[in-house]
Amino acid sequence: MRQVINKISSVDFNDLAERKHFGDIYEQLLNDLQSAGNAGEYYTPRAVTAFMVDRIDPKPGEILFDPSCGTGGFLTCSIRHMRDKYVKKVEDEKLLQNSFKAVEKKQLPHMLCVTNMLLHGIEDPSFVKHDNTLARPYVSWSQSERVDIILTNPPFGGREEDGIESNFPANFRTKETADLFLVLFIRLLKPGGRAAVVLPDGTLFGEGVKTRLKEHLLQECNLHTIVRLPNSVFKPYASIGTNLLFFEKGEATQDIWFYEHRVPEGQKAYSMTRPIRVEHLQGCVDWWGGSKREDRQTTEVAWKVTLEEIKARNYNLDFKNPHTVADDHGSPEELLAQLEVAESKTAELRDQLKNILAEALLR
């Protein structure tokens, strides 16, 4: 501990280069120490964060909101993106400094996020509020509070405390945290505003409130792309299928492009030692079609679904890759017959082992 303190004490925080490197080290520490709590939160792999930020392409002066910011991964990625691409003058940096809004419910991640902002050159990180975004009544969000961009991984699988759902319209009331956040995202975006959100498979195929929510989303926004991620992306903190939803406020959805991200060849799954990396998502970047998403092509991992098909499935968005041939495991009758043979062989071997052990004990 003394060695660590001595090393940190030697950093000159007035030197921009040294401060930037320390910020990178701090983010790596956050990434290595990340853990899931009991409220459904899973911290987003940095490769996924960087990909989402790159596709949304935030610019200085646009208001970017993360209503469940954790330790600030989306914010720091956005800061780097804007400084690398758009900050050329002092005025650009001033716009960047005033581009963010964020909220974090838990005390420790909130403190880590504020520190993260300071280490990334944000002079006033007071925009990071320690609060529960969902505790505020839905109707109280005014026109002046609309934002240009929402980039977030809302907690999912968690349940909100009693009474929170009453802040929302009756037809969207639920205790599922991710659903409540999605309702709020649709309201908070300005016309023309854009969003990239991580959501679980359950949101895509869920019924009841989820069906009404998806219908509302497709009416109010153009849900133009869903990137389907393998279950192992969030391992070891969660083994759940997740999706990246990209949508823009103002025009109704006419069709949705799906892109299935696959684990690289030679690797069965992502893990702590072999996590998802930025280069793994380059195939999706190449297919994307630029800022206007032009000339997208159907491939073995990309396909398009029309609004009519979605309505015919009662807004079930859990579309599987139509180009993937399901494995033929044989007929149920054949499988049952094979199981009976295997069980019979197992019983025979067990009896032989019992006889051998009995003879050994008699000697």
C-alpha positions as CSV (number, residue, x, y, z in Angstrom):
1,M,0.0,0.0,0.0
2,R,2.9,2.4,0.8
3,Q,4.5,1.7,-2.6
4,V,1.2,2.5,-4.3
5,I,0.7,5.7,-2.4
6,N,4.3,6.8,-3.1
7,K,3.8,6.1,-6.8
8,I,0.5,8.1,-6.9
9,S,2.2,11.0,-4.9
10,S,4.9,11.2,-7.6
11,V,2.2,12.0,-10.3
12,D,2.2,15.7,-11.3
13,F,-1.5,16.4,-11.8
14,N,-0.7,19.8,-13.3
15,D,1.0,18.0,-16.2
16,L,-1.7,17.1,-18.7
17,A,0.2,14.1,-20.1
18,E,0.8,12.6,-16.7
19,R,-2.8,13.2,-15.6
20,K,-4.1,11.6,-18.8
21,H,-2.1,8.5,-18.2
22,F,-3.3,8.3,-14.6
23,G,-6.9,8.6,-15.9
24,D,-6.3,5.6,-18.1
25,I,-4.8,3.7,-15.2
26,Y,-7.8,4.6,-13.0
27,E,-10.2,3.4,-15.7
28,Q,-8.4,0.1,-16.0
29,L,-8.6,-0.3,-12.3
30,L,-12.3,0.3,-12.4
31,N,-12.6,-2.2,-15.2
32,D,-10.6,-4.9,-13.3
33,L,-12.5,-4.3,-10.1
34,Q,-16.0,-4.2,-11.6
35,S,-18.6,-6.3,-10.0
36,A,-22.3,-6.8,-10.2
37,G,-24.5,-5.8,-7.3
38,N,-28.0,-7.0,-6.3
39,A,-30.0,-4.4,-8.2
40,G,-29.4,-5.9,-11.7
41,E,-26.5,-3.6,-12.7
42,Y,-23.7,-4.9,-14.9
43,Y,-20.8,-2.7,-15.8
44,T,-20.4,-2.5,-19.6
45,P,-17.2,-3.9,-21.2
46,R,-15.2,-1.0,-22.6
47,A,-15.2,-2.4,-26.1
48,V,-19.0,-2.3,-26.2
49,T,-19.0,1.2,-24.7
50,A,-16.5,2.5,-27.3
51,F,-18.5,0.9,-30.1
52,M,-21.7,2.5,-29.0
53,V,-20.1,5.9,-28.7
54,D,-18.5,5.6,-32.1
55,R,-21.8,4.7,-33.8
56,I,-23.7,7.6,-32.0
57,D,-20.8,10.0,-32.7
58,P,-21.5,12.7,-30.1
59,K,-20.2,16.2,-30.8
60,P,-19.3,19.1,-28.4
61,G,-22.4,21.2,-27.6
62,E,-24.8,18.2,-27.9
63,I,-26.3,17.3,-24.5
64,L,-25.5,13.7,-23.7
65,F,-27.3,12.0,-20.8
66,D,-26.5,8.8,-19.0
67,P,-29.3,8.3,-16.3
68,S,-27.6,5.3,-14.7
69,C,-23.9,6.1,-15.3
70,G,-22.2,3.8,-12.9
71,T,-18.5,4.7,-12.8
72,G,-18.8,6.8,-16.0
73,G,-17.7,4.5,-18.8
74,F,-20.0,6.0,-21.4
75,L,-19.0,9.5,-20.3
76,T,-15.2,9.0,-20.5
77,C,-15.5,7.2,-23.9
78,S,-17.6,10.2,-25.2
79,I,-15.0,12.7,-23.8
80,R,-12.2,10.8,-25.7
81,H,-14.2,10.5,-28.8
82,M,-15.0,14.2,-29.0
83,R,-11.4,15.3,-28.2
84,D,-10.0,13.0,-30.8
85,K,-12.4,14.0,-33.5
86,Y,-13.9,17.5,-32.9
87,V,-12.0,19.5,-30.2
88,K,-9.7,21.8,-32.2
89,K,-10.1,25.1,-30.4
90,V,-10.5,26.4,-26.9
91,E,-14.2,27.1,-27.7
92,D,-14.7,23.4,-28.7
93,E,-13.3,22.3,-25.3
94,K,-15.7,24.7,-23.5
95,L,-18.6,23.2,-25.4
96,L,-17.4,19.7,-24.4
97,Q,-17.2,20.7,-20.7
98,N,-20.9,21.6,-20.8
99,S,-22.1,18.6,-22.8
100,F,-23.0,16.1,-20.1
101,K,-25.7,15.1,-17.7
102,A,-25.6,12.0,-15.6
103,V,-27.2,10.4,-12.6
104,E,-26.0,7.5,-10.4
105,K,-28.1,5.9,-7.7
106,K,-25.4,4.2,-5.6
107,Q,-23.0,6.1,-3.5
108,L,-19.7,4.3,-4.3
109,P,-20.1,4.3,-8.1
110,H,-21.2,7.9,-7.9
111,M,-18.0,8.9,-6.1
112,L,-15.9,6.8,-8.5
113,C,-17.6,8.5,-11.5
114,V,-16.9,12.0,-10.1
115,T,-13.2,11.1,-9.6
116,N,-13.2,9.7,-13.2
117,M,-14.5,12.9,-14.6
118,L,-11.8,15.0,-12.8
119,L,-9.1,12.7,-14.0
120,H,-10.4,13.1,-17.6
121,G,-10.1,16.9,-17.4
122,I,-13.7,17.8,-16.6
123,E,-13.3,21.0,-14.5
124,D,-16.8,20.8,-12.9
125,P,-18.1,17.3,-12.4
126,S,-21.1,18.4,-10.4
127,F,-23.4,17.4,-13.3
128,V,-23.0,13.8,-12.0
129,K,-26.0,13.7,-9.6
130,H,-26.3,11.2,-6.8
131,D,-30.0,10.2,-7.2
132,N,-32.4,7.7,-8.6
133,T,-33.5,8.9,-12.0
134,L,-36.7,6.8,-11.8
135,A,-37.9,8.4,-8.5
136,R,-38.8,11.6,-10.3
137,P,-42.4,11.7,-11.8
138,Y,-42.5,11.0,-15.5
139,V,-44.6,14.1,-16.3
140,S,-42.2,16.4,-14.4
141,W,-39.5,16.1,-17.1
142,S,-40.1,19.4,-19.1
143,Q,-39.3,20.3,-22.7
144,S,-36.3,22.3,-21.6
145,E,-34.7,19.1,-20.2
146,R,-34.8,17.2,-23.4
147,V,-31.4,15.9,-24.6
148,D,-29.7,15.2,-27.9
149,I,-28.1,11.8,-27.0
150,I,-28.8,9.0,-24.5
151,L,-26.0,6.5,-24.1
152,T,-26.5,4.0,-21.3
153,N,-26.6,0.5,-19.9
154,P,-29.6,0.7,-17.6
155,P,-29.9,-1.9,-14.7
156,F,-31.9,-4.9,-15.8
157,G,-33.1,-7.9,-14.0
158,G,-33.5,-5.7,-10.9
159,R,-36.7,-4.7,-9.3
160,E,-37.5,-1.1,-8.3
161,E,-38.8,-0.4,-4.8
162,D,-42.5,-0.1,-4.2
163,G,-44.1,3.1,-5.4
164,I,-41.5,3.9,-8.1
165,E,-43.8,2.6,-10.9
166,S,-46.5,5.0,-9.8
167,N,-44.4,7.8,-11.2
168,F,-45.1,6.5,-14.7
169,P,-48.2,6.3,-17.0
170,A,-50.6,3.5,-16.0
171,N,-50.1,1.5,-19.2
172,F,-46.3,1.3,-18.6
173,R,-46.2,0.6,-14.9
174,T,-43.9,-2.2,-13.9
175,K,-41.2,-3.0,-11.3
176,E,-38.8,-4.0,-14.0
177,T,-36.1,-1.3,-14.0
178,A,-35.0,-1.6,-17.6
179,D,-38.6,-1.1,-18.9
180,L,-39.1,2.0,-16.8
181,F,-35.9,3.5,-18.1
182,L,-36.9,2.8,-21.7
183,V,-40.2,4.6,-21.2
184,L,-38.2,7.6,-19.9
185,F,-35.7,7.5,-22.7
186,I,-38.4,8.0,-25.3
187,R,-39.7,11.0,-23.4
188,L,-36.3,12.6,-22.8
189,L,-35.0,12.6,-26.4
190,K,-35.4,15.8,-28.4
191,P,-36.9,15.4,-31.9
192,G,-34.0,14.1,-34.0
193,G,-32.2,12.9,-30.8
194,R,-30.5,9.6,-30.9
195,A,-29.9,6.8,-28.4
196,A,-27.8,3.6,-27.9
197,V,-29.0,1.4,-25.1
198,V,-28.0,-2.0,-23.8
199,L,-31.1,-4.2,-23.1
200,P,-31.6,-7.9,-22.3
201,D,-33.3,-10.5,-24.5
202,G,-36.3,-10.4,-22.2
203,T,-37.2,-6.9,-23.4
204,L,-37.3,-8.2,-27.0
205,F,-39.7,-11.1,-26.5
206,G,-41.6,-10.0,-23.3
207,E,-45.3,-9.5,-23.4
208,G,-47.8,-7.4,-21.5
209,V,-46.3,-4.1,-20.5
210,K,-43.2,-4.9,-22.6
211,T,-45.5,-5.3,-25.7
212,R,-47.1,-1.9,-25.1
213,L,-43.7,-0.4,-24.5
214,K,-42.2,-1.7,-27.8
215,E,-45.3,-0.5,-29.7
216,H,-44.8,2.9,-28.2
217,L,-41.0,2.9,-29.1
218,L,-41.7,2.0,-32.7
219,Q,-44.3,4.7,-33.0
220,E,-42.3,7.5,-31.5
221,C,-38.8,6.5,-32.7
222,N,-37.0,4.9,-35.6
223,L,-35.5,1.8,-34.1
224,H,-33.1,1.3,-37.0
225,T,-30.6,-1.3,-35.7
226,I,-30.4,-4.0,-33.1
227,V,-27.0,-5.6,-32.5
228,R,-27.4,-9.0,-30.9
229,L,-24.6,-10.0,-28.5
230,P,-23.6,-13.5,-27.3
231,N,-24.4,-14.5,-23.8
232,S,-20.8,-14.4,-22.7
233,V,-20.1,-10.7,-23.3
234,F,-20.9,-9.8,-19.7
235,K,-19.3,-12.9,-18.1
236,P,-18.5,-13.6,-15.4
237,Y,-21.0,-11.1,-13.9
238,A,-23.9,-12.3,-16.0
239,S,-24.6,-15.0,-18.5
240,I,-27.6,-13.3,-20.2
241,G,-28.3,-12.5,-23.9
242,T,-28.0,-8.8,-24.4
243,N,-28.7,-6.4,-27.3
244,L,-27.6,-3.0,-28.4
245,L,-30.6,-0.9,-29.5
246,F,-30.0,2.2,-31.7
247,F,-32.9,4.5,-32.3
248,E,-33.7,8.1,-33.2
249,K,-36.7,10.2,-32.0
250,G,-39.2,11.7,-34.4
251,E,-40.0,9.2,-37.1
252,A,-41.8,5.9,-36.7
253,T,-40.0,2.7,-37.4
254,Q,-40.6,1.1,-40.8
255,D,-38.0,-1.7,-40.6
256,I,-35.2,-2.8,-38.3
257,W,-31.8,-4.1,-39.3
258,F,-30.4,-6.9,-37.1
259,Y,-26.7,-7.7,-36.8
260,E,-25.6,-10.8,-35.0
261,H,-22.2,-10.4,-33.3
262,R,-20.4,-13.7,-33.0
263,V,-17.5,-14.8,-30.8
264,P,-14.2,-14.9,-32.9
265,E,-13.2,-18.2,-34.5
266,G,-11.1,-20.4,-32.3
267,Q,-12.8,-19.1,-29.1
268,K,-15.9,-20.7,-27.6
269,A,-17.0,-17.8,-25.5
270,Y,-15.8,-14.5,-24.0
271,S,-14.3,-14.7,-20.5
272,M,-12.4,-12.7,-17.9
273,T,-9.1,-13.7,-19.6
274,R,-10.4,-13.4,-23.1
275,P,-12.9,-10.5,-23.1
276,I,-14.5,-8.8,-26.0
277,R,-12.2,-6.3,-27.7
278,V,-12.9,-3.3,-29.9
279,E,-11.5,-5.0,-33.0
280,H,-14.0,-7.8,-32.5
281,L,-16.7,-5.3,-33.5
282,Q,-15.0,-4.0,-36.6
283,G,-17.1,-6.2,-38.8
284,C,-20.3,-4.4,-37.6
285,V,-18.6,-1.0,-38.2
286,D,-17.7,-2.0,-41.7
287,W,-21.3,-3.2,-42.4
288,W,-22.9,-0.2,-40.7
289,G,-22.9,2.1,-43.8
290,G,-21.5,5.3,-42.3
291,S,-23.5,8.1,-40.5
292,K,-26.5,7.7,-42.8
293,R,-26.4,3.9,-42.7
294,E,-26.4,3.7,-46.5
295,D,-26.0,0.6,-48.7
296,R,-26.5,-2.0,-45.9
297,Q,-26.4,-5.5,-47.3
298,T,-28.0,-8.7,-46.1
299,T,-25.2,-11.1,-45.0
300,E,-24.9,-14.3,-43.0
301,V,-25.0,-12.2,-39.8
302,A,-27.2,-9.3,-40.9
303,W,-30.9,-9.2,-41.9
304,K,-33.8,-6.8,-42.2
305,V,-37.3,-7.1,-40.7
306,T,-40.3,-5.0,-41.7
307,L,-42.9,-3.4,-39.5
308,E,-45.5,-5.7,-40.9
309,E,-43.6,-8.7,-39.7
310,I,-43.1,-7.2,-36.3
311,K,-46.8,-6.5,-35.9
312,A,-47.7,-10.0,-37.0
313,R,-45.6,-11.3,-34.1
314,N,-47.4,-8.9,-31.6
315,Y,-44.2,-6.8,-31.4
316,N,-42.0,-9.7,-30.5
317,L,-38.5,-8.4,-31.5
318,D,-36.7,-11.6,-30.7
319,F,-35.9,-12.4,-34.4
320,K,-33.3,-15.2,-34.8
321,N,-30.8,-15.1,-37.6
322,P,-32.7,-16.6,-40.6
323,H,-29.4,-17.6,-42.2
324,T,-28.4,-19.9,-39.4
325,V,-29.3,-23.6,-39.9
326,A,-30.4,-25.2,-36.7
327,D,-28.5,-28.2,-35.6
328,D,-30.3,-31.5,-36.4
329,H,-30.2,-33.5,-33.2
330,G,-32.5,-36.2,-34.6
331,S,-36.0,-37.2,-33.8
332,P,-37.3,-37.4,-30.2
333,E,-38.0,-41.1,-30.6
334,E,-34.4,-41.8,-31.7
335,L,-33.0,-39.7,-28.8
336,L,-35.1,-41.5,-26.3
337,A,-34.0,-44.9,-27.6
338,Q,-30.3,-43.8,-27.4
339,L,-30.9,-42.6,-23.8
340,E,-32.4,-45.9,-22.8
341,V,-29.4,-47.8,-24.3
342,A,-27.0,-45.4,-22.5
343,E,-28.9,-45.8,-19.1
344,S,-28.9,-49.6,-19.5
345,K,-25.1,-49.6,-20.2
346,T,-24.6,-47.4,-17.2
347,A,-26.6,-49.8,-14.9
348,E,-24.5,-52.7,-16.2
349,L,-21.2,-51.0,-15.5
350,R,-22.4,-50.0,-12.0
351,D,-23.3,-53.6,-11.2
352,Q,-19.9,-54.8,-12.4
353,L,-18.2,-52.2,-10.2
354,K,-20.3,-53.3,-7.2
355,N,-19.2,-56.9,-7.7
356,I,-15.5,-55.9,-8.0
357,L,-15.7,-53.9,-4.8
358,A,-17.5,-56.7,-3.0
359,E,-14.9,-59.3,-4.0
360,A,-12.1,-56.9,-2.9
361,L,-13.6,-56.4,0.5
362,L,-13.9,-60.2,1.1
363,R,-10.2,-60.8,0.5
